[in-house]
C-alpha cells in the first residue's frame, strides 16, 4: 500500500489491512473507555460497582450501553447515538482532542485513515501503540477470526516467489521467535541477534577499505548488547539456574546491592533481553530441524531453555535494582 492512494482497501495487502484493523480497534477502545469513565463518576456517587469493559458479561454490556446512552446524547446531541442499531459509541470532543494530542493525528488525518484513503506512517503507528498500551508487534497481529482458523496470509512476492504463511507462523515472526518461509534460518538467528551498525558507519566514505568494513561488522556481532555473545552477570549460582532448579534461586532477591540507575545495569538488561529472545528463537527453530539425532536436538533445546531461565533472572534482578 502506498500512502495517499485512494484505491479500495480490497486491493490492499493483507498486512496493511491488519494494521488498519488494529488501529481502529485501539481507537474504539479508547472511546469506550472515555464513556465508561464518565459513567463511572456517576456510579461512584450512587454506590454502583460496575465491572470494567474487559470483564463485562454480555448482559452487563447491554446494561452499560443503556446507562451510558443519555450521557452520550447529552454531550453530543440527541441524534448522535442509536444503540438499538448496533452503532459504536461515538468519540466525544474531549476524546478527539486527546487522541490528536497524544498521537499527532488530528481529526482530518484520522478521517483519511478511517476512510481507507491512507495508512499510518511509522511515527503514527508507534504513537497509536503507545496510547493503546500495546507493543508494536500487536499492530501486526491478525484479528481473532484469522488466528482461530490459522488462516494463511499471502505475502507480497520476493524475487518473484509468493509465500502463503499460516497465521501461527506469522505470529512467531512478528514476535521475533522464528523466521518466515523464504528466509534463511541460520542468517535469521545471527542477524536478528545483532544490533544495527551505527549510522555514521552507514553514511561514511564509500571507499572504505575491506579491513574497515570487516572491523565494523565484527563490532556489530560482538557488541555488548548482542544476543550472540553471552553477557556476564553477578550471580554466583549460575549453575543452579542452568539446571532449571527454580526452587534454589530467588530472582526477586537482590541481596545487599544498591538500588538506582546506572548505565551498566541498563546495558546488561538490554543484553539479556536480546539473549532471552535469542534463546527462544534457538529453541523454537529446532522444531524445523530434520536431523534424526534426537539426543543432540534435546541437548541443544535444554541449553536454550537454560539460557532463557538465566536471562530472565538477570533481567528481573536488574529491573528491580533500577526501580
C-alpha positions as CSV (number, residue, x, y, z in Angstrom):
1,X,0.0,0.0,0.0
2,X,1.2,3.5,-0.8
3,X,0.3,6.4,1.5
4,X,-2.1,8.7,-0.3
5,X,-3.5,6.0,-2.6
6,X,-7.3,6.2,-2.7
7,X,-8.0,2.8,-4.2
8,X,-10.3,0.4,-2.5
9,X,-8.9,-1.3,0.6
10,X,-10.0,-4.6,-1.1
11,X,-6.9,-4.2,-3.3
12,X,-4.5,-3.6,-0.3
13,X,-2.2,-6.2,1.1
14,X,-3.5,-8.3,4.0
15,X,-0.7,-7.0,6.2
16,X,-1.9,-3.4,5.5
17,X,-5.5,-4.5,6.5
18,X,-4.2,-6.0,9.7
19,X,-2.5,-2.7,10.7
20,X,-5.7,-0.8,9.8
21,X,-8.0,-3.1,11.8
22,X,-5.8,-2.9,14.9
23,X,-5.6,0.9,14.6
24,X,-9.4,1.2,14.6
25,X,-9.7,-1.3,17.4
26,X,-7.4,0.7,19.7
27,X,-9.2,3.9,18.7
28,X,-12.6,2.5,19.6
29,X,-11.4,1.0,22.8
30,X,-10.2,4.5,23.9
31,X,-13.6,5.9,23.0
32,X,-15.4,3.2,25.0
33,X,-13.1,3.8,28.0
34,X,-13.8,7.5,27.9
35,X,-17.6,6.9,28.2
36,X,-17.1,4.2,30.8
37,X,-15.0,6.7,32.9
38,X,-17.8,9.3,32.6
39,X,-20.4,6.8,33.7
40,X,-18.1,5.6,36.5
41,X,-18.1,9.1,38.1
42,X,-21.9,8.8,38.4
43,X,-21.5,5.2,39.7
44,X,-19.2,6.2,42.5
45,X,-21.7,8.9,43.6
46,X,-24.5,6.3,43.6
47,X,-22.5,3.5,45.1
48,X,-22.7,1.3,42.0
49,X,-19.9,-1.1,41.4
50,X,-19.8,-1.6,37.6
51,X,-17.3,-4.1,36.1
52,X,-14.6,-2.9,33.7
53,X,-15.2,-3.0,30.0
54,X,-12.9,-6.0,29.6
55,X,-14.7,-8.1,32.3
56,X,-18.3,-7.3,31.4
57,X,-20.6,-10.1,30.6
58,X,-22.9,-9.7,27.6
59,X,-25.8,-8.8,30.0
60,X,-23.7,-6.2,31.8
61,X,-22.6,-4.8,28.4
62,X,-26.3,-4.3,27.5
63,X,-26.8,-2.6,30.8
64,X,-23.8,-0.4,30.3
65,X,-25.0,0.7,26.8
66,X,-28.4,1.5,28.3
67,X,-26.9,3.6,31.1
68,X,-24.3,5.4,29.0
69,X,-26.7,6.5,26.2
70,X,-28.1,9.5,28.0
71,X,-24.6,10.8,28.7
72,X,-23.6,10.4,25.1
73,X,-26.7,12.2,23.9
74,X,-26.4,15.0,26.5
75,X,-22.8,15.7,25.3
76,X,-23.2,15.2,21.5
77,X,-26.8,15.7,20.8
78,X,-30.0,13.6,20.7
79,X,-29.2,12.2,17.3
80,X,-25.6,11.2,18.0
81,X,-26.1,7.7,19.1
82,X,-28.6,4.9,18.4
83,X,-27.5,1.7,20.3
84,X,-30.5,-0.2,19.0
85,X,-28.9,-0.1,15.6
86,X,-25.7,-1.5,16.9
87,X,-23.9,1.8,16.5
88,X,-20.4,2.0,18.0
89,X,-20.0,4.6,20.8
90,X,-19.0,7.8,19.1
91,X,-16.0,9.9,20.1
92,X,-16.5,13.0,22.3
93,X,-14.9,16.3,21.6
94,X,-12.5,15.7,24.5
95,X,-11.5,12.2,23.3
96,X,-10.9,13.5,19.8
97,X,-8.7,16.3,21.2
98,X,-6.8,13.9,23.5
99,X,-6.2,11.4,20.6
100,X,-4.9,14.1,18.4
101,X,-2.6,15.5,21.2
102,X,-1.2,12.1,22.1
103,X,-0.7,10.8,18.5
104,X,-0.2,13.9,16.4
105,X,-3.1,12.6,14.3
106,X,-5.7,15.3,14.0
107,X,-9.3,14.6,13.1
108,X,-8.8,15.3,9.4
109,X,-5.9,13.0,9.2
110,X,-7.7,10.3,11.1
111,X,-10.7,10.6,8.8
112,X,-8.3,9.9,5.9
113,X,-7.0,6.8,7.7
114,X,-10.5,5.6,8.7
115,X,-11.9,6.1,5.2
116,X,-9.1,3.8,3.9
117,X,-7.6,6.6,1.8
118,X,-4.2,6.3,3.6
119,X,-2.3,4.1,6.1
120,X,-0.5,5.1,9.2
121,X,3.1,6.1,8.8
122,X,5.8,4.7,11.2
123,X,5.5,7.6,13.7
124,X,1.8,7.3,13.8
125,X,1.9,3.5,14.2
126,X,4.2,3.9,17.2
127,X,2.1,6.6,18.8
128,X,-1.1,4.6,18.4
129,X,0.6,1.5,20.0
130,X,1.8,3.7,22.9
131,X,-1.6,5.2,23.8
132,X,-3.2,1.8,23.2
133,X,-1.0,0.2,25.9
134,X,0.3,-2.4,23.4
135,X,3.6,-3.3,21.9
136,X,4.4,-2.5,18.3
137,X,4.1,-6.2,17.4
138,X,0.4,-6.0,18.4
139,X,-0.2,-3.7,15.4
140,X,0.8,-6.5,13.1
141,X,-1.0,-9.4,14.8
142,X,-4.0,-10.7,12.8
143,X,-7.5,-10.4,14.4
144,X,-9.1,-13.2,16.3
145,X,-11.0,-14.8,13.5
146,X,-7.8,-15.3,11.5
147,X,-5.9,-16.7,14.4
148,X,-8.7,-19.1,15.4
149,X,-8.8,-20.6,11.9
150,X,-5.0,-20.3,11.4
151,X,-5.8,-18.5,8.1
152,X,-3.0,-18.2,5.6
153,X,-1.5,-14.7,4.9
154,X,-0.5,-14.3,1.2
155,X,2.6,-12.1,1.3
156,X,3.8,-9.8,-1.4
157,X,6.3,-11.7,-3.7
158,X,10.0,-11.5,-3.1
159,X,12.2,-12.3,-6.1
160,X,9.0,-13.4,-7.8
161,X,8.1,-16.0,-5.2
162,X,4.8,-15.8,-3.3
163,X,4.6,-17.3,0.2
164,X,1.4,-18.3,1.9
165,X,2.2,-18.1,5.6
166,X,-0.2,-19.7,8.2
167,X,-1.2,-17.2,11.0
168,X,0.7,-19.1,13.7
169,X,3.9,-18.8,11.7
170,X,3.3,-15.1,11.1
171,X,2.8,-14.5,14.8
172,X,6.0,-16.3,15.6
173,X,7.9,-14.0,13.2
174,X,6.2,-10.8,14.4
175,X,7.1,-11.7,18.0
176,X,10.7,-12.3,16.9
177,X,10.7,-16.0,17.6
178,X,11.1,-17.7,14.2
179,X,12.0,-16.9,10.6
180,X,9.4,-16.7,7.8
181,X,9.3,-19.2,5.0
182,X,11.7,-17.9,2.4
183,X,14.1,-16.5,5.0
184,X,17.4,-18.4,5.6
185,X,17.1,-19.8,9.2
186,X,20.7,-19.6,10.1
187,X,21.0,-16.0,8.8
188,X,17.9,-15.1,10.7
189,X,19.3,-16.3,14.0
190,X,22.5,-14.4,13.5
191,X,21.3,-11.1,12.0
192,X,18.3,-10.8,14.4
193,X,20.6,-11.3,17.3
194,X,22.9,-8.4,16.4
195,X,22.3,-4.7,16.8
196,X,22.4,-2.4,13.7
197,X,25.6,-0.7,12.7
198,X,25.8,2.9,13.8
199,X,24.5,5.5,11.4
200,X,28.0,7.0,10.9
201,X,29.3,3.7,9.5
202,X,26.5,3.5,7.0
203,X,26.9,7.1,5.7
204,X,30.7,7.2,5.7
205,X,33.1,7.2,2.8
206,X,32.1,4.6,0.1
207,X,35.8,3.9,-0.5
208,X,36.4,2.4,2.9
209,X,38.8,-0.5,2.9
210,X,37.7,-4.1,3.4
211,X,39.6,-4.1,6.6
212,X,37.5,-1.2,8.0
213,X,34.2,-2.8,6.8
214,X,35.2,-6.2,8.4
215,X,36.1,-4.4,11.7
216,X,32.7,-2.7,11.7
217,X,30.8,-5.9,11.1
218,X,32.9,-7.6,13.8
219,X,32.0,-4.8,16.2
220,X,28.3,-5.3,15.4
221,X,28.3,-9.1,16.1
222,X,30.5,-8.8,19.2
223,X,28.5,-5.9,20.7
224,X,28.0,-6.0,24.4
225,X,24.2,-6.0,23.8
226,X,24.3,-8.6,21.1
227,X,22.5,-11.9,21.7
228,X,25.4,-13.8,20.1
229,X,27.9,-13.1,22.9
230,X,27.0,-14.3,26.4
231,X,26.7,-11.4,28.8
232,X,28.4,-11.7,32.2
233,X,26.2,-11.5,35.3
234,X,26.8,-11.0,39.0
235,X,25.2,-14.3,40.2
236,X,27.3,-16.9,41.9
237,X,24.9,-19.7,41.4
238,X,24.5,-19.7,37.6
239,X,24.9,-23.5,37.6
240,X,21.7,-23.8,39.6
241,X,19.9,-21.6,37.1
242,X,21.1,-23.6,34.2
243,X,19.9,-26.8,35.9
244,X,16.5,-25.1,36.0
245,X,16.1,-25.6,39.7
246,X,13.8,-22.7,40.3
247,X,13.5,-23.5,43.9
248,X,17.1,-22.8,44.6
249,X,17.3,-19.2,43.3
250,X,15.1,-16.2,44.0
251,X,15.1,-13.7,41.1
252,X,13.5,-11.1,43.3
253,X,16.2,-11.2,45.9
254,X,18.8,-8.5,45.1
255,X,20.7,-9.0,48.3
256,X,22.7,-6.0,49.5
257,X,23.1,-4.4,46.1
258,X,22.4,-0.7,46.0
259,X,19.3,0.4,44.2
260,X,19.4,3.0,41.4
261,X,20.0,3.5,37.7
262,X,23.5,3.1,36.2
263,X,24.3,2.8,32.6
264,X,25.9,-0.6,33.1
265,X,22.7,-2.0,34.5
266,X,20.7,-0.7,31.6
267,X,23.2,-2.3,29.1
268,X,23.1,-5.6,31.0
269,X,19.3,-5.6,30.8
270,X,19.4,-4.9,27.1
271,X,21.9,-7.7,26.5
272,X,19.9,-10.2,28.4
273,X,16.6,-9.1,26.8
274,X,18.3,-9.8,23.4
275,X,19.7,-13.1,24.8
276,X,16.3,-14.1,26.1
277,X,14.8,-13.6,22.6
278,X,17.8,-15.3,21.1
279,X,17.4,-18.3,23.2
280,X,13.7,-18.5,22.5
281,X,14.5,-18.3,18.8
282,X,17.1,-21.1,19.1
283,X,14.7,-23.4,21.0
284,X,11.8,-22.8,18.6
285,X,13.9,-23.0,15.5
286,X,14.8,-26.6,16.5
287,X,11.2,-27.5,15.5
288,X,12.3,-27.1,11.9
289,X,15.4,-29.3,12.2
290,X,15.0,-32.5,10.3
291,X,18.0,-34.3,11.7
292,X,17.4,-37.8,13.2
293,X,19.8,-37.1,16.0
294,X,17.1,-36.5,18.7
295,X,19.6,-36.7,21.5
296,X,21.6,-33.8,20.1
297,X,18.4,-31.8,19.5
298,X,17.3,-32.4,23.1
299,X,20.7,-31.2,24.4
300,X,20.5,-28.0,22.3
301,X,17.0,-27.5,23.4
302,X,17.8,-27.8,27.1
303,X,20.8,-25.4,26.7
304,X,18.5,-22.9,25.1
305,X,15.9,-23.2,27.8
306,X,18.6,-22.9,30.4
307,X,19.6,-19.6,28.7
308,X,16.0,-18.4,28.8
309,X,15.9,-19.0,32.5
310,X,19.2,-17.4,33.2
311,X,18.4,-14.3,31.1
312,X,15.0,-13.9,32.8
313,X,16.7,-13.9,36.3
314,X,19.3,-11.3,35.3
315,X,16.6,-9.1,33.7
316,X,14.3,-9.3,36.8
317,X,17.1,-8.6,39.2
318,X,18.4,-5.7,37.1
319,X,14.9,-4.1,36.7
320,X,14.3,-4.4,40.5
321,X,17.7,-2.7,41.2
322,X,16.9,0.2,38.8
323,X,13.4,0.6,40.2
